[in-house]
Amino acid sequence: MLQIDKKKCFIALGEFLSQFSLDNSTKNAAVKNNDLYYDEFLKLIELSQSHNGWFTPEQVFFAIQSWAEALTEDNLNEWLSNYDFSNLRPKTVGLILAGNIPLVGFHDFLSVVISGHKVLVKTSSNDQKLLPFLANYLISINPEIKNYIMFTDDKLEHFDAVIATGSNNTSRYFEYYFKDKPSIIRKNRNSVAILTGNETAKDLEYLGEDIFRYFGLGCRNVSKLFVPKDYNFDSFFQAIYKQKDVIYYEKYANNYDYNKAVFLMSNFKLLDNEFLTIKEDNSYSSPISSLFYEYYEDIQILKNRLEADADEIQCIVCKDHFENSIPFGETQKPKLWDYADNVNTLDFLLQLS
């Protein structure tokens, strides 16, 4: 099957996904195969929280809309413009996916299929429904693409390369088990924000989105703030107040109560607004419902520190100080060319042939 056909399949998928939003899902008669898939997808979205308690309709719709915005002809052309897959000899690439946020492994799936390789997917037990549904929609657009897509519930076998996402602990297992295969092994990463005290109220409001989207479960969620000495958190708390309803979600509230109790029993000094605790801490990975912070005095020293810790950091959010930093409010809106862990998946896939 020609590369252009696969691109058209994903463009059609983007048009399909564009119909679905939290407040106004609207069926578009011009979208292909809607009679077979539209109502079924709405049902699946509604049932997602029963499959994974963190996958509330709001979070699933957000993920779907993000992919709808990404899968346009212009975006796909820009992403693929520097690549020629016409002479690629198809290999089978195994994917071991995480399940922390909805469709978190879709970029790897997209990359493998659109490059011309075959994908063998082992989904996470926390996200087993959404990606297979979208794969079936792609097959309905062009049945030939079925030859490039496989799912398995068992141990990965009969593959030529692997992309595996997990924790720091599971990565050690992956590195051993896949030592004889070309691989991308992803570990724990966290995102940080750097504040100067000169941020606007809107900047800090957008930062709230970077912190609370997907309940903070993603590697692109900000889990750590760097703030100048004597920083006053009042403006920050005021700006993120619009996120307060997160505490009414039971799973989040349980984490908030538990982690706050643990911190208090350990006599840690906390800042608390009744739905988020903030704790001074040197580490990057804060528990759900909490945020770590650390003071800095010299921005260059901080730059050096973050460069040294690059393997632990997914995104740096700030206004102007860092190369390749992300604006406030944009961490959960990556472009197709924003690669996890800064490892270019298309380069990896091209080298396999």
C-alpha positions in Angstrom: 0.0 0.0 0.0 1.4 3.4 -0.9 2.4 5.9 1.8 -0.1 8.5 0.6 -2.9 6.1 1.2 -1.9 5.7 4.9 -1.7 9.4 5.3 -5.2 9.7 3.9 -6.4 7.1 6.4 -5.2 9.2 9.3 -6.6 12.4 7.9 -9.9 10.6 7.7 -9.5 9.5 11.3 -8.8 13.1 12.3 -12.0 14.2 10.6 -13.9 11.5 12.4 -12.4 12.5 15.8 -13.2 16.2 15.2 -16.9 15.4 15.7 -16.5 14.7 19.4 -16.3 17.2 22.2 -17.4 17.4 25.8 -20.1 20.0 25.3 -21.1 19.5 21.7 -20.5 16.3 19.9 -22.1 16.8 16.4 -22.4 14.2 13.7 -21.1 15.3 10.4 -22.8 13.6 7.4 -19.6 14.1 5.3 -17.4 12.0 7.6 -16.8 8.5 6.2 -18.4 5.5 7.8 -20.2 7.5 10.4 -23.2 5.2 10.4 -21.1 2.3 11.6 -18.8 4.1 14.0 -20.2 7.4 15.4 -22.7 6.1 17.9 -20.4 3.3 19.0 -17.6 5.7 19.7 -19.8 7.9 21.8 -20.8 4.8 23.8 -17.2 3.9 24.3 -16.3 7.4 25.5 -19.2 7.2 28.0 -18.0 3.7 29.2 -14.3 4.7 29.5 -14.5 5.6 33.1 -15.9 2.2 33.9 -12.7 0.7 32.3 -10.4 3.2 34.0 -11.6 5.4 36.8 -9.3 8.2 35.8 -10.7 8.3 32.3 -13.6 10.7 32.9 -15.5 12.0 29.9 -13.8 15.4 30.2 -10.3 13.8 30.0 -11.2 11.4 27.1 -12.8 14.2 25.1 -9.8 16.4 25.6 -7.4 13.6 24.3 -9.7 13.0 21.3 -9.8 16.7 20.4 -6.1 16.9 20.7 -5.6 14.2 18.2 -8.3 15.6 15.9 -6.3 18.9 15.8 -3.1 17.0 15.1 -4.3 14.7 12.4 -4.8 17.3 9.6 -3.3 17.2 6.2 -1.1 20.2 6.9 0.3 18.8 10.1 1.0 15.4 8.6 2.7 16.9 5.6 4.9 19.1 7.8 5.8 16.2 10.1 6.7 13.8 7.2 8.2 16.3 4.8 11.8 15.4 5.6 11.3 11.7 5.3 11.2 9.2 2.4 9.8 5.8 3.3 9.3 4.6 -0.3 12.2 2.1 -0.1 11.5 0.9 3.4 11.3 -2.8 3.9 8.5 -3.4 6.4 9.5 -4.8 9.8 7.3 -5.7 12.8 7.6 -3.2 15.6 6.2 -4.2 19.0 4.7 -1.5 21.1 4.2 -1.9 24.9 2.0 1.0 25.9 1.4 2.8 29.1 -2.2 3.5 30.2 -1.8 6.6 32.4 -3.7 9.0 30.1 -6.2 8.2 27.3 -4.5 7.2 24.0 -1.1 7.9 25.4 0.5 5.4 23.0 -1.2 6.7 19.9 1.8 8.7 18.6 3.9 5.5 18.5 1.1 3.6 16.8 0.8 6.4 14.2 4.5 6.6 13.6 4.9 2.9 13.0 2.0 2.5 10.6 2.5 5.7 8.6 6.2 4.9 8.1 5.2 1.6 6.4 6.2 -0.9 9.2 3.8 -3.3 10.8 2.8 -2.7 14.4 2.2 -5.3 17.1 0.5 -3.6 20.0 0.3 -4.8 23.6 -2.1 -2.3 25.3 -2.0 -1.4 28.9 -4.7 -3.0 31.0 -5.7 0.6 31.9 -6.4 1.6 28.3 -7.5 -1.4 26.3 -10.5 -0.1 24.3 -9.8 3.3 22.6 -6.9 2.4 20.4 -8.3 -0.8 19.0 -11.5 1.1 18.2 -9.6 3.7 16.2 -7.6 1.0 14.5 -10.8 -0.6 13.3 -12.0 2.8 12.0 -8.7 3.0 10.0 -9.3 -0.4 8.6 -12.8 0.6 7.5 -11.3 3.5 5.5 -8.8 1.2 3.8 -9.0 -2.6 4.5 -5.4 -3.0 3.3 -4.1 -1.3 6.4 -5.3 -4.3 8.4 -2.1 -6.1 7.2 -0.1 -3.5 9.2 -1.9 -3.6 12.5 -1.9 -6.4 15.1 -2.9 -6.5 18.8 -2.0 -9.1 21.4 -2.9 -9.8 25.0 0.1 -12.2 25.4 3.8 -11.8 25.6 5.3 -10.0 22.5 6.7 -12.5 20.0 7.9 -12.5 16.4 8.9 -8.8 16.2 12.0 -7.1 14.9 12.1 -4.0 17.1 10.3 -2.6 20.1 9.1 0.7 21.7 8.3 0.1 25.3 7.0 2.6 27.9 7.0 2.0 31.6 8.4 3.0 34.9 12.1 3.2 35.9 11.6 -0.3 37.4 10.0 -1.9 34.3 12.5 -0.2 32.0 15.3 -2.4 33.6 13.3 -5.5 32.7 12.6 -4.1 29.2 16.3 -3.3 28.6 17.3 -6.9 29.6 14.5 -8.7 27.8 14.9 -6.7 24.6 18.7 -6.4 24.6 19.0 -8.1 21.3 16.5 -6.0 19.5 16.6 -2.3 18.3 14.5 -0.5 20.9 13.3 2.7 22.4 12.8 2.2 26.1 11.0 5.0 28.0 11.3 5.6 31.7 9.7 7.9 34.2 9.9 11.6 33.3 8.3 14.7 34.8 7.8 18.2 33.7 8.8 21.4 35.5 7.8 25.1 35.4 10.1 28.0 36.1 8.5 31.1 37.6 10.1 34.5 37.9 7.4 36.4 39.8 6.6 38.5 36.6 4.0 36.1 35.3 0.5 37.5 34.5 -2.6 36.1 36.1 -3.4 34.5 32.7 0.0 32.8 32.6 -0.6 31.2 36.0 -4.1 30.2 35.0 -2.7 28.4 32.0 -0.1 26.8 34.3 -3.1 25.3 36.2 -4.0 23.4 33.0 -0.4 22.0 32.8 -0.7 20.8 36.4 -4.2 19.4 36.5 -5.1 18.1 33.1 -5.5 14.3 33.3 -5.3 14.8 37.1 -1.6 15.2 36.8 -1.0 11.6 35.7 1.0 12.4 32.5 4.7 12.9 32.0 3.9 16.2 30.4 2.1 17.4 33.5 4.0 19.9 35.6 4.9 18.3 38.9 7.6 20.7 40.1 8.0 24.5 40.3 11.2 26.4 40.4 10.6 29.8 42.0 12.9 32.7 43.0 13.9 33.2 46.6 11.0 34.7 48.7 8.5 34.0 46.0 4.9 34.7 47.1 2.5 32.0 46.2 -0.7 34.0 46.6 -1.0 34.9 43.0 -0.4 31.3 42.0 -3.1 30.0 44.3 -5.5 32.7 43.1 -4.9 31.9 39.5 -5.4 28.1 39.8 -8.6 28.4 41.8 -10.6 27.7 38.7 -9.3 24.1 39.0 -11.0 23.6 42.4 -13.7 21.2 41.2 -11.0 18.5 40.8 -11.5 17.8 44.5 -15.0 16.6 43.8 -13.7 13.7 41.9 -13.4 10.8 44.4 -10.2 9.2 43.2 -8.4 12.5 43.2 -9.9 13.5 46.6 -8.7 10.2 48.1 -5.2 10.9 46.9 -5.3 14.4 48.2 -6.4 13.2 51.7 -3.9 10.4 51.8 -0.9 12.3 50.6 -1.7 15.4 52.8 -1.9 13.1 55.8 1.4 11.4 55.0 3.1 14.8 54.7 1.6 16.2 57.9 2.5 13.1 59.9 6.1 13.5 58.7 6.0 17.1 59.9 6.6 18.5 56.5 5.8 22.2 56.0 3.0 22.5 53.5 1.1 25.2 51.5 -2.4 24.0 51.0 -5.5 25.4 49.2 -7.8 22.5 50.0 -7.3 20.8 46.6 -3.5 20.9 46.1 -0.6 20.7 48.5 2.7 22.4 47.8 5.8 21.1 49.4 9.4 22.2 49.2 11.3 19.2 47.8 14.4 18.6 45.6 12.9 15.7 43.6 10.9 16.1 40.4 8.1 13.5 40.9 5.4 14.6 43.2 2.4 12.5 44.2 -1.1 13.1 42.7 -2.7 16.2 44.2 0.6 17.6 45.3 3.3 19.8 43.7 6.9 20.2 44.7 8.8 23.4 44.6 12.3 24.6 44.9 13.9 28.0 45.2 16.6 29.3 42.8 18.8 32.4 43.0 20.7 32.2 39.7 18.9 31.4 36.5 22.2 30.1 34.8 22.8 27.7 37.7 19.3 26.5 37.3 19.8 26.0 33.6 22.9 23.9 34.3 21.0 21.8 36.8 18.2 21.1 34.4 20.6 20.2 31.6 22.4 17.8 33.8 19.0 16.2 34.8 17.7 16.2 31.2 17.0 12.4 31.3 14.4 13.0 34.1 12.6 15.9 32.5 9.9 15.8 29.7 9.0 19.4 29.4 10.2 22.8 30.8 7.5 25.4 31.0 8.4 29.1 31.2 8.2 32.3 29.4 11.6 33.1 27.7 14.5 31.7 29.6 15.1 28.2 28.2 15.6 26.9 24.6 12.9 24.6 23.5 10.7 25.5 26.5 6.9 25.3 26.3 4.5 28.2 26.9 2.2 28.1 29.8 -0.9 26.0 29.1 0.6 24.0 26.2 2.2 20.9 27.7 -0.8 18.7 26.8 -1.0 19.9 23.2 2.2 18.4 21.7 2.8 18.7 17.9 3.4 15.6 15.8 7.1 16.5 15.8 7.3 16.8 19.6 8.7 13.4 20.5 8.5 11.8 23.9 11.9 11.9 25.7 13.2 13.9 22.7 13.8 10.6 20.8 12.8 11.0 17.2 10.6 7.9 16.5 10.6 8.4 12.8 14.4 8.4 12.6 14.5 5.2 14.7 11.9 3.5 12.4 13.7 4.6 9.2 16.9 3.0 10.4 15.3 -0.4 10.9 15.1 -1.0 7.1 
